[in-house]
């Protein structure tokens, strides 16, 4: 039997993915106040989808069957629209971008449970320990600045909507693994963004006025999100899902909050109190527990 090993560059791919994924929260903060959140995504997603389609045509890629195209669209709706829509909305309501990244750090717990139920991945005691430690870390980061004020910031509504986003990307990750992992990255990506576009466009029509001020910040955020995030980070995520267990890949998200917090500090001056910094360190420890190979 042929032993199909992943390419050697996969070894550094997780670190690259974490850095790229973390910049998404900087983009959310950069676009806030300049373009409405769902409107921003309704512009971003179809552009990314068209680029993927052009790449697929140029490479003469195999296009999915109708059934697989529907699966790809559903995965895209969950991975992109259901995840980024809530995060961008929360940041637009005043939640610090770095803190939104920390709340979404709940994703690995949800993903591990869903992976067990949907694709039969085994959950070991090491997984549960690491995931519990990760949740503790996220709690430490969120708790110092949580307020019951509903006007903006770290509030129950913004926190809850970010948790909803974490659930959506978790379900999307497992759905992708179960139903759409064998798709060509370019043609499959085009269908993913078609599904995501439909969802955010409906949302924008329902609750927004398609506000876009055309500022430098808005255009920079849009360009970065399309090229670096929609093309680079998402393609890398699909490759990682293809070569590894879903629960292990999702545990990389525990590293994102620290990188995102540092990035938003540099760009926006967002700061963390000592307890939050401790929480980030605890999250990093959770990654080690979940991802290290059993001796």
C-alpha positions as CSV (number, residue, x, y, z in Angstrom):
1,X,0.0,0.0,0.0
2,X,1.3,3.4,-0.9
3,X,2.3,5.6,2.1
4,X,1.0,9.0,1.2
5,X,2.8,11.5,3.3
6,X,2.0,15.2,3.4
7,X,4.4,17.6,1.7
8,X,7.3,18.8,3.8
9,X,6.1,22.4,3.9
10,X,3.1,21.3,5.9
11,X,5.4,21.4,9.0
12,X,5.5,25.2,8.9
13,X,2.0,25.7,7.6
14,X,0.3,25.8,11.0
15,X,2.5,28.8,12.1
16,X,1.8,30.6,8.9
17,X,-1.9,29.9,9.2
18,X,-2.1,31.3,12.8
19,X,-0.4,34.6,11.8
20,X,-2.6,35.0,8.7
21,X,-5.8,34.1,10.5
22,X,-5.0,36.5,13.4
23,X,-4.9,39.5,10.9
24,X,-8.5,38.9,10.2
25,X,-9.4,40.5,13.5
26,X,-7.2,43.6,12.6
27,X,-9.2,43.8,9.4
28,X,-12.4,43.7,11.4
29,X,-11.2,46.6,13.5
30,X,-9.9,48.6,10.6
31,X,-13.1,48.4,8.6
32,X,-15.4,49.2,11.6
33,X,-16.8,52.6,11.3
34,X,-16.0,52.8,7.6
35,X,-18.2,50.1,6.2
36,X,-21.1,48.1,7.6
37,X,-20.0,44.6,8.6
38,X,-22.3,42.5,6.5
39,X,-21.9,44.9,3.6
40,X,-18.1,44.5,3.9
41,X,-18.4,40.8,3.6
42,X,-21.0,41.0,0.8
43,X,-18.3,42.8,-1.2
44,X,-15.4,40.7,-0.1
45,X,-16.8,37.2,-0.6
46,X,-17.9,37.5,-4.3
47,X,-14.6,39.0,-5.3
48,X,-12.7,36.1,-3.6
49,X,-15.1,33.7,-5.3
50,X,-14.5,35.1,-8.7
51,X,-10.7,35.0,-8.2
52,X,-11.0,31.3,-7.1
53,X,-13.1,30.6,-10.2
54,X,-10.6,32.3,-12.5
55,X,-7.8,30.2,-10.9
56,X,-9.8,27.0,-11.4
57,X,-10.4,27.9,-15.0
58,X,-6.8,28.7,-15.6
59,X,-5.7,25.4,-14.0
60,X,-8.4,23.5,-15.8
61,X,-9.5,22.2,-12.4
62,X,-12.2,19.6,-12.0
63,X,-15.5,21.3,-11.0
64,X,-17.6,19.5,-8.4
65,X,-20.8,17.7,-9.2
66,X,-24.1,19.4,-8.2
67,X,-24.2,17.5,-5.0
68,X,-20.6,18.4,-4.0
69,X,-21.1,22.0,-5.1
70,X,-24.0,22.2,-2.7
71,X,-21.9,20.7,0.1
72,X,-19.1,23.3,-0.7
73,X,-21.6,26.1,-0.6
74,X,-23.0,24.9,2.8
75,X,-19.5,24.6,4.2
76,X,-18.7,28.1,2.9
77,X,-21.8,29.6,4.5
78,X,-20.7,28.2,7.9
79,X,-17.0,28.7,7.6
80,X,-17.1,32.3,6.2
81,X,-20.5,33.9,6.6
82,X,-21.6,32.3,9.9
83,X,-18.2,32.9,11.4
84,X,-17.1,36.4,10.1
85,X,-20.6,37.9,10.1
86,X,-21.0,37.7,13.9
87,X,-17.3,38.7,14.6
88,X,-17.5,41.7,12.3
89,X,-20.8,42.8,13.8
90,X,-19.5,42.5,17.4
91,X,-16.4,44.6,16.5
92,X,-18.6,47.2,14.8
93,X,-20.6,47.4,18.1
94,X,-17.5,48.3,20.0
95,X,-16.0,45.0,21.1
96,X,-12.1,45.1,20.9
97,X,-10.9,43.1,17.9
98,X,-8.4,41.3,20.1
99,X,-11.0,40.2,22.6
100,X,-13.3,38.9,19.8
101,X,-10.4,36.7,18.8
102,X,-10.2,35.4,22.4
103,X,-13.9,34.6,22.6
104,X,-13.7,32.7,19.3
105,X,-11.1,30.6,21.0
106,X,-14.0,28.5,22.3
107,X,-14.0,26.9,18.8
108,X,-11.8,23.9,19.5
109,X,-14.0,22.6,22.3
110,X,-17.1,22.8,20.0
111,X,-15.1,21.3,17.1
112,X,-13.8,18.4,19.0
113,X,-17.3,17.4,20.2
114,X,-18.8,17.8,16.7
115,X,-15.9,15.9,15.1
116,X,-16.6,13.0,17.5
117,X,-20.3,13.0,16.6
118,X,-20.0,13.6,12.8
119,X,-16.7,12.0,11.6
120,X,-15.9,9.6,14.4
121,X,-12.7,11.2,15.7
122,X,-11.7,9.8,19.0
123,X,-11.7,12.1,22.0
124,X,-9.0,11.2,24.5
125,X,-8.5,12.4,28.1
126,X,-5.6,14.5,26.8
127,X,-8.0,16.3,24.4
128,X,-10.5,17.0,27.3
129,X,-7.7,18.3,29.5
130,X,-6.3,20.6,26.9
131,X,-9.7,21.9,25.9
132,X,-10.7,22.5,29.5
133,X,-7.4,24.5,30.0
134,X,-8.2,26.4,26.9
135,X,-11.6,27.4,28.0
136,X,-10.1,28.5,31.3
137,X,-7.7,30.7,29.4
138,X,-10.4,32.3,27.3
139,X,-12.4,33.0,30.5
140,X,-9.5,34.7,32.1
141,X,-9.1,37.0,29.1
142,X,-12.8,38.0,28.8
143,X,-13.7,38.4,32.5
144,X,-11.9,41.6,33.5
145,X,-13.6,43.8,30.9
146,X,-17.0,42.1,30.7
147,X,-19.8,44.6,31.3
148,X,-23.6,44.4,31.4
149,X,-23.8,47.7,29.5
150,X,-25.7,46.8,26.3
151,X,-24.6,50.0,24.4
152,X,-21.3,48.5,23.1
153,X,-18.0,46.9,24.1
154,X,-17.7,43.5,25.8
155,X,-21.3,42.9,26.5
156,X,-23.6,39.9,26.7
157,X,-24.9,40.5,23.2
158,X,-21.5,41.0,21.6
159,X,-20.0,38.1,23.6
160,X,-23.0,35.8,22.6
161,X,-22.8,36.6,18.9
162,X,-19.0,35.9,18.9
163,X,-19.8,32.5,20.5
164,X,-22.3,31.9,17.8
165,X,-19.6,32.6,15.2
166,X,-17.3,30.1,17.0
167,X,-20.0,27.5,16.8
168,X,-20.6,28.2,13.0
169,X,-16.9,27.9,12.1
170,X,-16.6,24.7,14.2
171,X,-19.6,23.1,12.4
172,X,-18.2,24.3,9.1
173,X,-14.8,22.8,9.8
174,X,-16.3,19.4,10.5
175,X,-18.8,19.6,7.7
176,X,-15.9,20.4,5.3
177,X,-14.0,17.3,6.6
178,X,-17.1,15.0,6.2
179,X,-18.6,16.1,3.0
180,X,-16.2,18.3,1.0
181,X,-12.6,17.6,1.8
182,X,-11.8,16.0,-1.5
183,X,-12.7,19.0,-3.7
184,X,-10.3,20.9,-5.7
185,X,-9.1,23.9,-3.7
186,X,-9.9,26.5,-6.4
187,X,-13.2,25.2,-7.8
188,X,-14.4,24.1,-4.4
189,X,-13.4,27.5,-3.0
190,X,-15.4,29.3,-5.6
191,X,-18.5,27.4,-4.6
192,X,-17.7,28.0,-0.9
193,X,-17.8,31.8,-1.4
194,X,-20.9,31.5,-3.5
195,X,-22.7,30.0,-0.4
196,X,-21.1,32.6,1.9
197,X,-22.1,35.5,-0.4
198,X,-25.7,34.4,-0.4
199,X,-25.9,34.4,3.4
200,X,-24.3,37.8,4.0
201,X,-26.1,39.4,1.1
202,X,-29.4,38.4,2.6
203,X,-28.3,39.7,6.0
204,X,-27.1,43.0,4.6
205,X,-30.4,43.6,2.7
206,X,-32.3,42.8,5.9
207,X,-30.5,44.9,8.5
208,X,-28.0,47.3,6.7
209,X,-28.0,50.2,4.3
210,X,-24.9,49.1,2.4
211,X,-22.8,51.9,3.9
212,X,-19.2,52.2,2.5
213,X,-17.4,55.5,3.0
214,X,-14.6,54.7,0.4
215,X,-11.8,55.7,2.9
216,X,-8.3,54.4,2.7
217,X,-9.0,52.2,5.8
218,X,-12.0,50.6,4.1
219,X,-10.1,49.8,0.9
220,X,-7.0,48.5,2.7
221,X,-9.1,46.3,4.8
222,X,-11.0,45.0,1.8
223,X,-7.8,44.3,-0.2
224,X,-6.1,42.5,2.6
225,X,-9.2,40.5,3.4
226,X,-9.6,39.2,-0.1
227,X,-5.9,38.5,-1.0
228,X,-4.4,37.4,2.3
229,X,-7.4,36.0,4.2
230,X,-9.9,34.7,1.6
231,X,-7.3,33.4,-0.7
232,X,-4.3,32.7,1.5
233,X,-5.5,31.7,5.0
234,X,-8.6,29.9,3.9
235,X,-6.8,27.8,1.3
236,X,-4.2,26.9,3.9
237,X,-7.0,25.9,6.3
238,X,-8.4,23.6,3.7
239,X,-5.0,22.0,3.2
240,X,-4.5,21.5,6.9
241,X,-7.9,19.9,7.3
242,X,-7.1,17.6,4.4
243,X,-3.8,16.5,6.0
244,X,-4.8,16.3,9.7
245,X,-7.5,15.5,12.2
246,X,-10.2,18.2,12.5
247,X,-9.8,18.6,16.3
248,X,-6.1,19.0,16.0
249,X,-6.3,21.6,13.3
250,X,-9.0,23.5,15.2
251,X,-6.7,23.6,18.3
252,X,-4.5,26.0,16.4
253,X,-7.1,28.6,17.0
254,X,-5.9,28.7,20.6
255,X,-2.8,30.4,19.3
256,X,-4.6,33.0,17.4
257,X,-5.8,35.2,20.3
258,X,-2.3,36.0,21.5
259,X,-1.1,36.9,18.0
260,X,-4.3,38.9,17.4
261,X,-4.0,40.8,20.7
262,X,-0.4,41.7,19.9
263,X,-1.4,42.8,16.4
264,X,-4.3,44.9,17.6
265,X,-2.1,46.5,20.2
266,X,0.4,47.6,17.5
267,X,-2.4,48.8,15.1
268,X,-5.1,50.2,17.4
269,X,-3.4,50.5,20.8
270,X,-5.7,47.9,22.4
271,X,-4.3,46.8,25.8
272,X,-4.7,43.8,28.0
273,X,-4.6,43.7,31.8
274,X,-2.2,41.2,33.6
275,X,-5.0,38.7,34.1
276,X,-5.8,38.7,30.4
277,X,-2.1,38.2,29.5
278,X,-2.1,35.2,31.9
279,X,-5.2,33.9,30.1
280,X,-3.4,34.1,26.8
281,X,-0.5,32.1,28.3
282,X,-2.9,29.5,29.5
283,X,-4.4,29.2,26.0
284,X,-1.0,28.6,24.6
285,X,-0.5,25.8,27.1
286,X,-3.8,24.3,26.0
287,X,-2.4,24.1,22.4
288,X,0.6,22.1,23.6
289,X,-1.6,19.7,25.5
290,X,-4.0,19.1,22.6
291,X,-1.5,19.0,19.7
292,X,1.6,17.2,21.1
293,X,2.0,13.7,19.9
294,X,1.5,10.9,22.5
295,X,4.7,9.5,23.8
